[in-house]
Amino acid sequence: ELNYQQQFRFLPAPFDGFGVGATVTLTDSEVDVPGRGKLALPRQSDLVWGLQLFYQGYGFEGSISYQDTSEYLDTVAATQQFDTYFNQFRRLGAKLSYAIAPNAAVFIEGQNLNDEVLWEYQGARPDWQIGYERYGRTLYLGVTASF
């Protein structure tokens, strides 16, 4: 797993609040299944990565982020024909907040802004679709406070 984050403090104000973040996780996993041999560990993607552009300064905090999760084996059945998998899933999110007091802020946040759909399929064949999950876009508006 690698993670990198940098705020561009070397830029002149107000641009010194901008920054970037990146993360990548590579996983190579397997489990020995009796009668089937070695299979990928269920519910474990081989690759998860993300990018973020953010701003922090003058009472404002904002970010836009993208995360990509590779397809993965979900459940192991008696034969590969009946194993189930989930597709690659990509999410776009954004958040903006403003400090209205030293210990309080108002915010708006959007998740799954690209309206990505999660597919479940069978037998390592994406054309054998058995599930379709559509969560849509989610927006939150709120206040945070610390005491």
RODO-2510 file (C-alpha; in nm, 4 decimals, decimal comma):
residues 147
     n   res          X          Y          Z
     1     e     0,0000     0,0000     0,0000
     2     l     0,1311     0,3432    -0,0944
     3     n    -0,0100     0,6780     0,0059
     4     y     0,1078     1,0266    -0,0872
     5     q    -0,0297     1,3648     0,0125
     6     q     0,1127     1,7117    -0,0382
     7     q    -0,0209     2,0572     0,0199
     8     f     0,1345     2,3188    -0,2071
     9     r     0,2527     2,5561     0,0672
    10     f     0,5219     2,6891    -0,1684
    11     l     0,2575     2,8633    -0,3833
    12     p     0,1592     3,2238    -0,3102
    13     a    -0,1579     3,2859    -0,1064
    14     p    -0,4381     3,1938    -0,1582
    15     f    -0,3160     2,9076    -0,3787
    16     d    -0,1046     2,7628    -0,0977
    17     g    -0,4149     2,5831     0,0297
    18     f    -0,4306     2,3491    -0,2699
    19     g    -0,2949     1,9976    -0,2512
    20     v    -0,3117     1,6490    -0,3962
    21     g    -0,3377     1,3008    -0,2573
    22     a    -0,2943     0,9601    -0,4140
    23     t    -0,3247     0,6088    -0,2821
    24     v    -0,2818     0,2627    -0,4283
    25     t    -0,3239    -0,0784    -0,2706
    26     l    -0,2079    -0,3926    -0,4493
    27     t    -0,3142    -0,7242    -0,3005
    28     d    -0,2162    -1,0726    -0,4061
    29     s    -0,4159    -1,3155    -0,1975
    30     e    -0,5284    -1,6723    -0,2232
    31     v    -0,7023    -1,9358    -0,0202
    32     d    -0,6873    -2,3137    -0,0599
    33     v    -1,0436    -2,4376    -0,1125
    34     p    -1,0914    -2,8139    -0,0684
    35     g    -1,1804    -2,9718    -0,4008
    36     r    -1,1131    -2,6471    -0,5899
    37     g    -0,7492    -2,5687    -0,5210
    38     k    -0,6165    -2,2166    -0,4786
    39     l    -0,8580    -1,9289    -0,5404
    40     a    -0,8456    -1,5556    -0,4808
    41     l    -0,9456    -1,4573    -0,1297
    42     p    -1,3171    -1,3688    -0,1496
    43     r    -1,4171    -1,0031    -0,1247
    44     q    -1,0606    -0,8852    -0,1824
    45     s    -0,9840    -0,6655    -0,4836
    46     d    -0,6390    -0,6975    -0,6378
    47     l    -0,6182    -0,3239    -0,7009
    48     v    -0,7695    -0,0248    -0,5234
    49     w    -0,6494     0,3241    -0,6082
    50     g    -0,7629     0,6803    -0,5650
    51     l    -0,6789     1,0415    -0,6373
    52     q    -0,7802     1,3569    -0,4545
    53     l    -0,7508     1,7286    -0,5164
    54     f    -0,8137     1,9388    -0,2065
    55     y    -0,8062     2,2902    -0,0688
    56     q    -0,7632     2,3996     0,2943
    57     g    -0,7437     2,7638     0,3895
    58     y    -0,9239     3,0775     0,5003
    59     g    -1,1960     2,8759     0,6733
    60     f    -1,2693     2,6683     0,3636
    61     e    -1,2035     2,3007     0,3097
    62     g    -1,2907     2,1302    -0,0135
    63     s    -1,2023     1,8147    -0,1974
    64     i    -1,2872     1,6153    -0,5028
    65     s    -1,1870     1,2514    -0,5089
    66     y    -1,1974     0,9491    -0,7340
    67     q    -1,1628     0,5872    -0,6203
    68     d    -1,1391     0,2749    -0,8357
    69     t    -1,1842    -0,0763    -0,6949
    70     s    -1,1074    -0,3714    -0,9247
    71     e    -1,3456    -0,6612    -0,9716
    72     y    -1,3359    -0,9359    -0,7111
    73     l    -1,4587    -1,2830    -0,6229
    74     d    -1,7518    -1,2507    -0,3839
    75     t    -1,8618    -1,6049    -0,2998
    76     v    -1,7096    -1,9470    -0,3644
    77     a    -1,9460    -2,2230    -0,4753
    78     a    -1,8962    -2,5945    -0,5410
    79     t    -1,7762    -2,5165    -0,8956
    80     q    -1,6447    -2,2080    -1,0743
    81     q    -1,9624    -2,1975    -1,2791
    82     f    -2,1522    -2,0885    -0,9677
    83     d    -1,8924    -1,8586    -0,8047
    84     t    -2,0092    -1,4967    -0,7893
    85     y    -1,8110    -1,1814    -0,8628
    86     f    -1,8550    -0,8054    -0,8461
    87     n    -1,7475    -0,5695    -1,1239
    88     q    -1,4937    -0,2903    -1,1132
    89     f    -1,6480    -0,0020    -0,9183
    90     r    -1,5505     0,3642    -0,9639
    91     r    -1,6695     0,6442    -0,7381
    92     l    -1,6475     1,0201    -0,7623
    93     g    -1,7027     1,2295    -0,4502
    94     a    -1,6766     1,5897    -0,3409
    95     k    -1,7028     1,7840    -0,0166
    96     l    -1,7025     2,1528     0,0668
    97     s    -1,7118     2,3017     0,4167
    98     y    -1,6792     2,6452     0,5721
    99     a    -1,5891     2,7219     0,9333
   100     i    -1,8613     2,9396     1,0838
   101     a    -1,6879     2,9404     1,4248
   102     p    -1,3596     2,8042     1,5651
   103     n    -1,5331     2,4766     1,6536
   104     a    -1,8161     2,4566     1,3970
   105     a    -1,8548     2,4287     1,0211
   106     v    -2,1282     2,3852     0,7638
   107     f    -2,0743     2,1358     0,4839
   108     i    -2,2156     1,9827     0,1706
   109     e    -2,0925     1,6445     0,0520
   110     g    -2,1704     1,4355    -0,2550
   111     q    -2,0985     1,0640    -0,2889
   112     n    -2,1110     0,8492    -0,6029
   113     l    -2,1533     1,1621    -0,8138
   114     n    -2,0863     0,9591    -1,1283
   115     d    -2,3864     0,7355    -1,0422
   116     e    -2,1800     0,4166    -1,0754
   117     v    -2,3651     0,0843    -1,0805
   118     l    -2,2478    -0,2297    -0,9033
   119     w    -2,2977    -0,5532    -1,0998
   120     e    -2,2852    -0,9050    -0,9628
   121     y    -2,2183    -1,1858    -1,2045
   122     q    -2,1651    -1,5586    -1,1992
   123     g    -1,9007    -1,7994    -1,3216
   124     a    -1,6312    -1,5357    -1,3905
   125     r    -1,8474    -1,4267    -1,6852
   126     p    -1,9632    -1,0643    -1,6718
   127     d    -2,2349    -1,1497    -1,9253
   128     w    -2,3985    -1,3835    -1,6669
   129     q    -2,5370    -1,1013    -1,4591
   130     i    -2,7260    -1,2018    -1,1437
   131     g    -2,7339    -0,8738    -0,9511
   132     y    -2,7663    -0,5053    -1,0183
   133     e    -2,7222    -0,2485    -0,7419
   134     r    -2,7815     0,1164    -0,8159
   135     y    -2,7392     0,3479    -0,5210
   136     g    -2,7553     0,6719    -0,7156
   137     r    -2,5975     0,9957    -0,6066
   138     t    -2,6102     1,0879    -0,2397
   139     l    -2,5919     1,4436    -0,1097
   140     y    -2,5441     1,5466     0,2521
   141     l    -2,5860     1,8916     0,3988
   142     g    -2,4993     1,9500     0,7607
   143     v    -2,3147     2,1097     1,0468
   144     t    -2,0167     1,9681     1,2332
   145     a    -1,9111     2,0769     1,5781
   146     s    -1,6376     1,9827     1,8227
   147     f    -1,6376     2,0372     2,1977
***
